[in-house]
Amino acid sequence: MSESNEQVTDKRTFPLGVIYFYLTKDCNLRCRHCWISPDFQSATTSTSYLPVELFKSIISEAKPLGLSGVKLTGGEPLLHPGILDILEIVRSEGLSLSIETNGVLCTPEIAKAISACNQVSISVSLDGTTASTHEWVRGVDGCFEDAVQGIKNLITAGIQPQIIMTIMRHNMSQVYEMIDFARSLGAGSVKFNIVMPTSRGKAMHEAGETLTIEELVAMGALIEKTTARNVKLPVVYSHPLVFRPLSNMFGRQGRCGICNILHIIGVLADGTYALCGIGEELPELTYGNAKTDKLADVWGQAPFLNELRAGLPSRLEGICGECMLKNMCLGSCIAQNYYRTKNLWAPFWYCEEARNNGLFPFSRTGRVTQP
């Protein structure tokens, strides 16, 4: 088969479903657990961001490849000086829209522009039910009140955002309070994230500021089996799929937190194509730049992407290679696995630690007990 035919086959087999746009390199908060360590920006406008015209050009190149949606993140995406123009492009192109934001800059005008888009899913980070807890995590005084106001602005605009709380030792006592608080605000759901051992998160793990694997597994079991069934607000705990009960594995909520790595590409603030935001930390996981390279060529020819396509999930190693759910989970987070080991096929740290401590559900490897 010729090279050109191979490229056409790849595009057909692996359509580009979603682009993750890391719109800025800046953030207006100093979060302790951030996995990509953006530059702190005290102003309300970023100084390092993806040009709007380049954003528009990338969308135009991506649609013939199958693009159906975009995710706007950062840094803090709402720091982008052209955020309203970007939202209008997304709306006019009929793309689904996902946003991850700290909510601080979500004004009524921005909330209204978001609500005008199609199939909107927006997550706002809130790491405590009190200002002292949230601001300890986020590193900026006053950001709790601003984030809560941003959530209220979204709700007024007709959007029920998901509230994301990243669990660590400092705020774990407020997990159940957060569910009640989110419901009182009018949020659509709550998601509890786990601190990844990447960048600033790695430092937190090393300092003992994160939960142990025993604590994480126990909390996940309680939330999945009890809390999520006894509250009216949908609740998601972002541990790997294999730890979830069967009733929580399928449907939209069951897929929450699962990275569809074979159908996404990241775009960094300078236009660089990357696996995801991890490209800020690992240059080898980048594939050229939108200013000089055609997206069709990058998507069809980047060696790293094609290696993933050929190897997932069959080449996954360790406990991930044995897992019966590897076809759905795909190693949970390839970026994290590679960051930790420089091995694409390494097992996910959470599952490996659980296995080493006898906490992995071994029946989902075809075994009944740990070998």
N, C-alpha and C positions, 0 to 999 in steps of 0.2 A: 504493500500500500504506500502511496506517495505521502510525503510530509504534509502536503496541503489537505489530503483526504483524512489523515490522522487528526489534524487540527479540527476539521469539521465534525468528526466523530466525537472528539472531546467536548466540543461545545454542545453537541446534542445530548451527550450522556451526562454532562455536568453543567447544566445551565447556571448562569450567574443569577442567583435569586435576590440577594441583598448586598448592598455596599454599606460597610461601616465607615462613616466619615468622622475622623478625629479632627473636628473643624479647627481647633486651636491647640497650640502648645501650652497655653496658659490656663490657670485656674485661679479663681478668687478665694479659694480656701486652701488650707494646708493640712489635708487629711492624713492622719497617722498611718493608715493602712493602704494608701493608694498603690496600685500595682504598676504604674508607669511614671510616677514622680513628675508631674507637669510643673512648669515654672509658675511661681506665685505672682499674681497680678492684682494689685490693690485697687486699680481703677475699674470702671465698669465696662471697659472696652479692651479687647485683646490687641496686642501689638504684633502677634505672630499667628497668622491664620490663613486658611485656604481661600484664595480669591473667588469671588462669586462666579465670575465668568468661567473659571476652571471647573468649579463645581457643575455648572450647567453643561459644559463640554463633556465631562465625564459621564453625566446622565445620558446625554445623547449617544455616546459610544456604547453605553451599557445596555440600553433598551433592546437592541437587536440580539444581544447575548442572553436575553431572558429576564432582565431586571424587573422585579415587581415591587421592591420596596427599598427604603433606606433607613439606616439607623444613624442618628446624630448624637455624637458624644464628644469627648475631648481628652484632656482638659475639660473646661466647662463650655459646652456648645453655645450657651446664651451670651457668652462674652463676645461672640463673633459680631463685628460691627454691621454686617449685612444679614443678620439672622432673619429679618423679615423678608428680604429678597429671596433667601434660600427657601424659606417656608412657602413662598408663593410659587417657586419653581416646582417644589415637590407637589403642591396642590394642582398646579396646571398640568403636570405630567401624569396625574392620576395614580401616583405611587402610594403605597402604604407607608406610614411614618411611625418610627419608634424613636424616642428620645430618652436619654439618660442625663439627668440634671440634678444639681444640688438645690434648685428651686429659688435661690436667693434673688436672681435677676428676672424671675418670671412675672413680669408686669401684666396688668389687664390687657394691654395691647398685644403683647406676645401670646398670652393665653388665647385670645380671640383668634389670632392668626393660626395657631396650632389647631384649634377646634374646627377651622375651615378645611383642614386637610382630610384625606381619606384614611379610614382604618387606623385611627390614631391609638398608639400605645405609649404612654409616658410614665416613666419611673422617677420619683423624687426621693433623694436620700435623706433619711432622718434617723440619726443614730442614738436617739434617746427621747424620752418623753419630757425631759426638763432641759432648760437652756444650759445648765452646768454640765450635764452629761454630753449632750450633742456637741457643744462647743469645745469640750475637752478632746473629743475625737476629731473635730473639723478644724480646730486651731485658730478660729477667728471669732472675736467677741461680737455678739449681736446677730450671728448667722441663724440661730434657732428661730427667732421671731420672724426674720425675713423669709426663711424657708417655709414656715407655716403659712405666712401670708401668700407666698407663691402657690402653695397647694390650694388655698382658698380661692385665689384668682382663677386657677384651672377649673375648679368646681363651679364657680360662677359662670364660666364660659361653656359649661356643659360637659366637661371632661372629668371622669373619676380616675385620678391617677393611682398607680401602684406606689405604695410607700416601701422603700427598701431600707432595712436596718441591717448593718453588718455587725455580727455578734462577736464580742471580745470580752475579756474578763471584766473590763470596766463598766460595761453596760448590760451584762447578761441578766441582771436582776430586773431589768425593765422590759424583757421580752413580752410577757403577757400583758403588761400595761400598754405596750405599743399597739397591740391588737385593739384594745378598747379605745385608745386615743385615735387611731386611724379611722375607726368606725365613727367616732364622734365628729371627726372632721368631714366625713362623707367620702373617704377614699374608696377605691374600687376593690383593692386587695392589699395584702401585706406580703412581702417576701423577705425572708431572713437569709442573708448571705454569710458565707464563711470567709474569713481573712485568708487570702492566698499568700503563700510564702514567696512572693515576688516583690522586688524593689523595697518600698517602705514596709510592706507586709512581711517581708522576710525578716526585717529587723524586729518587728513585733513578735514573730514566732521565736526568734532567738532570745528575746528578752523575757519570755514567759508571759506576755500580755495577751496571748490568745488562749483559747480553750484547748485542753488535751483531746486526743482522739476519742478517749472514753467519754468525755463530757459531750463532745460533738455528736457522737453516735446516739448517746442517751437522749440528748435534747431533740435530735431529729426524730427519734422513735416516738417521743411524747407528742411532739407537734403534729407529726403525720397521722398517728393513730388516735389521738385524743382531741387535742386542741382544734385541729382543722375540721373535725367532725362535729364539734360542739359549739361552734361560733357561726354566726350568719355571714361573716366576712370571709371571702376566700383567703386562705393562708398557704404560702409555699415556703418550703425549707430547701435550700439549694445544695443539699448533699447529692452525691452521684445517684443516678437512676436506680442502681441495683439495691440501694437501701430503702427505696420507696415501696410501700405496699402495692399490690396489684391494682387496687382501686384507684391509686393516684398516679399510675404510670401512663395512662392514655388520655387522649383529648388534649385540649389547649393547655390546661393547667399542668397536666402531666409532662408536657414538653417544655415547660418553663425552665429556663436555666440550661437547656441542652444546646450546645453549639453545633449548628449545621455546617461544619467546617468545609465540606466539599462544595458548597454552593455560595460562599461568601468571599469577599475580598475587602481589605481595609485600605483606606486612603488617609495618609497622615497630613498634617497641616501644611507641609511644604509640597504636597502633590505626590509624594512617594507612595507607590503601591506596596502593600505589606500584607502579611498573613492577618494581622490585626494590630492593635495598639502596641503589642509587644515589639514591633519593629522599632519603636523608640529606644528600646533597651538592647535589641539584638539586630544589628544591621544585616546579618546574613538572612534574616527572614523578610527582606524587602526585595522587590522585583522590578525596579525601574521607576520612572516618574511620568505622571500624566502630562507634564509640559513637553516631553520629548518622545514618549513611547505610546503606541496605540494600545488601547485596552484589550482589543481582540488578540493582539500578539502576546501581551502579558498573560492573559487568561488561558490562552491555548498553549503557550510555550514555556512558561516559567518552570524550570526544573523542579523546584521545591513543590509546586502545586501538583505537577504530574507524578512526583514520587508519592505524595499523599494519596492521589487517586488510585495509583497502582497498589499501594500497600495497606490502605485502611479497609476493613479492620483486621485483615488476616495476619499482618506483621506485628500487631500489638504484642508486647511481651509481659511477662510476669502475671500478676493476678488479672490484669485487663485482657490478656490474651486468652485466659481460661474462662472469662466471664460469659455467661449465656446471653447477656444483653449488649455485647460489644457492637453488634450491628446497629443498634440504636444510639448507644452512648458515644461510640467512636473515640474511646480513651478519655472522655470527659472534657479535657482541655489540652490540646496538643501544644499550644503555646507555653503553658505552665510546665508540661512534661519536658519539653525541649529546654526551657530556661533552666530547669533544675539539673538536667543530666547531659545536655547537648546530644540527646538521642531521641529522634522522632518517635520511636516506638516504645519508649519507657512507660511504665504504668503510672497512673495518676497517684500523687502523693497520699491523698486521703485513703484511697482503697488499699494502697500498699501498707500504710500504717495500721489500718484496720485489720488487714490480714496478719501482720506481724504480732498483733495483740489479741488474735483470736476473735475479732469482732466482725469479720466479713461474713455475710450470709452465704456460706459455702454451698448450700443447696442450689444456689444459682450459678454454680460452676459445674453442676452435675454430680457434686459430692454431697454427702450429708454432714460431714465434719471436716475440720481442718486436717490436712495431710500431716 
